[in-house]
């Protein structure tokens, strides 16, 4: 299918490509690829060991397919790099590449908005838009994710997993860091900004995401993964660029030091320190809630977000500890997956 006329007219039909990555996304992949093909002629799908019908679905859509070799650990960073390299190899004239997760649908008009901005602003290396949840009311966890996606626009520190990249900028910094099991997008943006590029987020609708989170355990694992990303990001770039230092410090304070201090002094204070702990957590939640109200959220949603962000310091602390223990033992990091395999995938994966 041809690109949208305004994109092709401004940039040429050979200038934009799309890399979709996934693992066991089934029909979500079908929706993703169909939406990409409506806007772009050059689409490639990179699969990370799916055991469902993802490969069949991709081939039925007529897109190029790359299967990652299982001899190396699967990571989103590795999949994206592999996809971009393959796409640029087949279409050397590509200027911009949209990376998208297979559980997302590319919104109409996004490539036009994003590519137009990149074309007029050569200093911008990566650009994102508004990502929304497909089913925000299906669970409180989906609602929390949808609120997380609602982030400030303009010049920002980083983009997410879905983004439109300037190929030259991606190549200039060596692409994504394939050793990272999470947090690879903000880490890439640290190096882009160090190279002199800007990262922007537009108000335009970019993707519709399906978190498919319905259980507390899924939310917990996702929070653990977030804590790991904070720890690794700070370890890599904290000293020079301040990357994730504030977030890491907050997790250590609220997820470990404050509760430990309250528990240790409880016998000496007749339990007053535990009450003080509850008050301190309440104050933190109130601060977060005020921020979300300022973003335009309802009182109910702001309260929900504040409560889970505050409590989330605990699983994030587990993620921080998991990162450091894994690193100190010299072990290979493995993916922290929170989503259920799409129906049809073989059990055990």
Secondary structure, DSSP 4 states (H G I P E B T S, - for coil): -PPPHHHHHHH-TTSEEEEEEESS-THHHHHHHHHHHTT-SEEEEEESS--SSHHHHHHHTT-EEEEPPTTS---HHHHHHHHHHHHHHH-TT--EEEEEETTEEEPTTHHHHHHHHHHH-TTEEEEEEEEEETTTTS-HHHHHHHHHH----EEES---SSEEEEHHHHHHTTSS-TT-SS-HHHHHHHHHHHTT-EEEEEEEEEEEE-----SHHHHHHHHHHHHHHHHHHHHHHHHHH-TTHHHHHHHHIIIIIHHHHHHHHTTTTTTHHHHHHHHHHHHHHHHHHHHHHHTT--HHHHHHHHHHHHHHHHHHHHHHHHHHHHHHTTPPP-----SPPPTTSPTT-
